[in-house]
Amino acid sequence: MSNAYHIVVCASIVPDPLQTLEPVTSLTGPALKNESMLPAILDPWAAHALYEGAHLAKQNPENKLWLVSAAPKAKLQQVMMTVAQKVPFELVAVDSPCGGFVDATTTAAALAAAIRAIPGLDLTRLLLFGGWESASRAAGVTLQLIGEELGILDQFQGVDRLTLRDDGSFEVLERVEGARHQVSRCLGAPAVLGWATGNLSEPRNDPQTGMRNMRNMMPALQKAKPTAVTNDQLTYISVAIPKQQRITRIEKNMTTDAIANEIVAWIREQ
């Protein structure tokens, strides 16, 4: 049996973190101030998953790689113009809202439906990649929910390395508490892998790769179906920018133990 994999990377777009992100209350609930005007990028966590997926796809000519993204079509097109030059992939676009205030459950359901509809996808060979965390939707919640929707029970989070074996199994290096790693062995696909930073650097821009990607990317964007992602069961009490506090006090002849104890006491009060 061939050890070919069908690799699906779930990646959203997020506002550029170099911009000022100020939460406001809109008619539909919490949002970011001037969100439609903010430049967007591919979620940094998911970008690592994409690079790792592309590296894995190169190892076998029968491997296939898809990038599935739920985002407003116009903004997704802008981001894809840059991402397309990094690695070869086939885009599956879902035209829907995205951001930190969108319900992860309904988003996961929409993404799972889009994955099931991919022509030629073999779920028994599926490796579902994504970010361990997200710049907009917290710690891997959406990716885990997609795995549950697809009936995938083998899930690994905080992955830094994936090593394939000749028998179709693979070894996963996961981050755990205490700055340590856990080594797990999975008998084979399907599996969900939420990537941390991985081991690969960001690929250089390749215009030829970009041109090849754009041939299928533009039709995929044109065929993207509008999908309603509701927040009917989600309520936010308040949203605000984290408070900044700076109190300076000059002390002389204070021991390091006393300084440490005072810092610990201050942290407990917070």
N, C-alpha and C positions, 0 to 999 in steps of 0.2 A: 504493500500500500504506500502511496506517495505521501510524504510528510509535508505536503504543501499546506499553507495557511491562508485563510481569508482574513485580512487584518482591517478592522474598522476603527478609525480614530474619531472620537467625538470631541469636537472643539468649538467653543463659542468665541465671540469677539467681545472685547471689554474696552472701556475708555482708557486712553493712554494714561498710565499712572503718574506721568510727569505733569499732568494738568491738575488744576485745583478741582477736587470733587466735593461739591457742597450739596448735602441732601436737602430737599425741599418737599413740601406736601402739595401734590397736584390734585386734579379732580378725580383721578383714578387711584390715588394713594401715593405712597412715597416715591420719589424720583430724584434724579440728579439735576441740579440747576444747569440749564442750557444743554441738556444731555444730547439733543439732536445735533448740536454744533461741535461737540467734543470729538476730536480725532480718535479713531479706534484702532486697536491692534488685535492680533490673535492672542488668546489667553496664554500667558507665558508657561503655565503648567502644562496645558494641552500641547503647546508647541514642542516641548520635550518629547511628549508621547508621539507626535507626528514624526519627528526625526528618528526616534527609535524604531517606529513602524516602517519607515522607509528603508532603514538599514537592514531590518529583518527581511523585507520584501526582496532585497537584492540577492539574498542568499539562495533563492530557489526561483527559477524562471516561472514556475507554476503559482508562486505566491501572488496575491492581489492586494492592493491597498486602496481603501476608500477614506475620504474625509467627510464626515457628516456634521453639518453645522446648522443650528437653529438661530436665526438672527434676521433682522430687517434686511430685505434683499439688496437695497441700495448700498447700505453700509458694508454688507458682506462682500459685495462686488469690489468695493474700494480696497478692502483688506486683502482679498484674494489676488489682486494685481501684484502685491508684494510677495505673498506667501507662495504663489505659483512658481516663483523663480528659485525656490529652495530645494524642493524634492518633487519627484513625479508622483501624482496621485489622481484619483477620480473623485470629483466633488459630487456630494449629494446635499442639496440645499433645502432647508425648510424655512419658509418666509413667516417669521413669527417674532414677537417681542423677545428681548433678552435683557439681562441685567441682574443686579443684585436683589431686586425686589420682585422677581418673577418666581412663581411657585415651582419648585424643583420637581414635584410629583407630576404635574401636567406637562412640564417640559420633557421629563423622562418618557412619558407615554407617547408624546409626539415623535421623539427621536427613535424610540423602539419601533414604532409603526413605519418610520422611514427606513430603518435598517431592514425590517422584514420585506419591504418592497423592493430592495435592491435586486435587479435581475442577475441571476447566476450565483447569488450568494449561498454558500453551503454553511448552514448554522452549526453543523458538526465539526467544521474546521475553523470556526470563528475564534479569533482573538480580539476581544474588545478592549481598545486602548483609550486612555483619557488621562486627565490630570488628577493626581492624588488630591490636590486642593484646587481652588479656583480663585481668580481675582474678583469674581462676582457672586459665586454661589456656594461659598463655604467649603468644607472639607470633604470633597468627593461624594457628596450626597447624590447628585444627579447620576453619576456613573454607576453607583451601586444600585440605584433604582432601575436603571436601564437593564442591568444584568438580571435583576429580579423579574422584570417584564419579559425578558427573553428566556427565562428559565435556566440561567447559568448560575450554578451553585459555587463553582470554584472561583473565588475572588481574592485578589491580592492588592494591597494598598501600600503606598510608599515604596514602590519598586525602583531599584537603582540598576539592576542588571537582570537580563534574561538570557539563559544559556540553553540552546537546543541540544537534544541528544539524538543519536541515530535511530533509536527505537520509537521516536515520535513524542517522547516525554520531554520535559524541560525543567530547568532549575531556576528558581526565582530568589533573588536577593532583596529582602524587604527591610526597611528601616523599622526599628522598634525602640522602646524607651531606653534611656541610658546611653545614647550615642552608640548603639550596637545594631547589628544586622541579624536577621533571621533567615536561614536558608531553608527553602521549601522545595519539594519536588512534586510536580503535577504530571499525571500519566499522559495528559494530552489535552487538546482542545475539546470542547469550548472552555474559555476562561476569560475572566475580566482582570485587567491589570491597570491599576491607577499609578501612573509614573510620578516619581519625585523629580530629581534633576537628571537622572540617568548618567551616562558616561560620555555622551557625544556632545560636541560643540555645535553651535549653529552653523549650518552649511552656508557656503558662499552663494551669492546670487548667480544664477546661470540663465541667461536670456533664452537659450535654446530649450531648456526645461520649461521655462515660462511659456514659450510659444506652444509647446506640445500640450501643456496643461490647459491653456486657454481654448484649445479646439473643442474640448468637452465641457469646459467650465461655463462658457457663455450659454450654451444650450441648457445646461443644468440649472443655471440661475433663471433663465426664461421659463423653465418648466416648474420652478419652485411653487408649491401650492401654499396659499395663505392658510395659516394654522392659528386658530384662536387658543391662546394660553391664558386661562382665567385664574384669578386669585380669590375665588369665591370663598374658599375655606381658610384663607390666610389673612391675618390681621396684625398690623404693626401698631404698637402702642406709641412709640416715638422713634425718631431717627435724628441723629446729631453727629457733628464732627467730634472726634475724641478731644477731650479738654487738655489743654496744655498748661502746665503749672511749673513755675520755676521759683524756688525760694533759696536764696543764697545766705549762708551764715558762716562767718569766719570764726574758727576755733583754733586755739593754741594749746599745745601740750595735751592733746586728746589721743588716747591710745587707739590702735587699730581695732581692738576688740570692742571698745566703746562705740566706735564709728559703725562697725558692722551690726552691733546690737540695735543701734538707733535706726539704721536703714531697715532692718528686719521689722522693727516695731512699726515703722511708717508704712511698710508694705502691707502689714496685717490690718492696719486701720483703713486702707483703701479698699 
